[in-house]
């Protein structure tokens, strides 16, 4: 007699994480396409942010979606993310960190408010970058995917 083991039925969480991964891939593809369009139109990303369009920047939309991931599903979502999209994710997060570091400093309540707002949005992107690097460290080490 052979013992048969049935494959576990997909849980709601698994189905939800697959859908979330697919949506993250779509968001990253949209961000890449929009950024390529900006470059083709000759728009400098720095000047794009200065004229008040920062929230509409493709990277800002991608980071906004990344911030919707919670600690319960972020690892499952990023574990299912293909390497090519993990590289896109890391590039988007890099651009976001560069933008945050370029925020003007200053004194007063408004400067503190901006700093707290930026810090509040840093936790999930940092976690996503670390998980993506951990999951794909061997591919990252052997590939030539520099930003």
Residue pairs with C-beta under 8 A, 6 or more apart in sequence:
13 72
13 73
13 76
14 76
16 73
17 73
17 76
17 77
17 80
18 80
20 69
20 73
20 77
21 76
21 77
21 78
21 80
21 81
23 65
24 65
24 66
24 69
24 77
24 81
24 85
24 89
25 81
25 82
25 85
27 61
27 62
27 65
28 62
28 85
28 88
28 89
28 92
29 85
29 88
30 58
30 61
30 62
31 58
31 59
31 61
31 62
31 88
31 92
32 58
32 88
33 58
34 58
35 45
35 58
35 59
38 45
38 48
38 58
45 57
45 95
46 102
48 54
48 57
49 57
49 99
54 60
54 99
59 92
59 95
59 96
59 99
60 96
62 89
62 92
63 92
63 93
63 96
63 121
63 125
66 89
66 92
66 93
66 124
66 125
66 128
67 121
67 124
67 125
69 77
69 124
69 128
71 127
74 124
74 127
74 128
74 131
75 131
78 86
78 89
78 128
78 131
78 132
78 135
79 131
79 135
81 89
81 132
81 135
83 136
83 139
83 143
86 132
86 135
86 136
87 136
87 140
87 143
87 145
89 128
89 129
89 132
90 129
90 132
90 133
90 147
91 147
93 125
93 128
93 129
94 147
96 125
97 125
100 118
100 121
100 122
103 114
103 115
103 118
105 111
133 140
